[in-house]
Amino acid sequence: MIKRVTESSSNYNNLDKMSTLDLITNINKEDKTVAESIEEILPEIELFINACFLRMKDGGRLFYLGAGTSGRLGVIDASECPPTFGVDHGVIVGIMAGGDAAIRKAVENAEDDTQQGWKDLQEHAINSNDTIIGIAASGSTPYVIGALKKANEEGVLTGSITCNPGNIVAETAQYPMTAVVGPEFVTGSTRMKSGTAQKLILNMISTSLMIKLGHVQGNRMIDMQLSNNKLIDRGTKMIIESLSIEYEKAKELLIKFGSVRKAIENYEA
């Protein structure tokens, strides 16, 4: 039987007797180890990103699939890509066991269905040009395992983000990414270090892919959506830095053309 490190007893005891300062100091101490755990698997993350990019540059999509905290983290990352990088909502898609209702409230037994994950993906007409990342801290979620197995059969590229060594999800995925962060501060509470690791890896994946796909110029989000005054101001300043023009002229160009990229491309001195 595979030992689940994520379920191992906490390195700390008597949490209920700790002061507030002791609690947050010890949580912070544990959190510091997460980035080090991810550093050990950077080569695996690199391999996945490069393989996924080859498909996405030809129009393929990226799907995140998970349950509970893992599923919610995927939904969050996917939902942030359109406003940040100006891509359509269908380019990176987050799907979680139990559907959108499970984002706020747990749906009982949703993660235990080995068939439902693939059914949910089929609603998006998934095909062999697409990529799936199965996200599961434990690496044993049936909803994710079933979807990955079927995806492999159908020629879909598969990756996984997990936190237990030698887990089934990682063994099923073509490109496993396993960040072993060790026992949680509160025993078994994988919303803590495991969740942090998953979030950091998702940040790496989506940001790197968007940069490689051309949605960042220099260090600027030139395709970001202008959804509020703060972002309009940010975009205006990007144009000023690029074209060396006055604020009002830069803002006028931004509003007219709808993006930093288009404003710069269409500028006539």
Secondary structure, DSSP 8 states (H G I E B T S, - for coil): ----GGGS--S---GGGS-HHHHHHHHHHHHHHHHHHHHTTHHHHHHHHHHHHHHHTTT--EEEEESHHHHHHHHHHHHHHHHHH---TTTEEEEETT-GGGGTS--TTGGG-TTHHHHHHHTTT--TT-EEEEE-SSS--HHHHHHHHHHHHTT-EEEEEESSTT-HHHHHSSEEEE----S-SSTT-TTTHHHHHHHHHHHHHHHHHHHHTT--BTTB-TT----SHHHHHHHHHHHHHHH---HHHHHHHHHHHSSHHHHHHT---
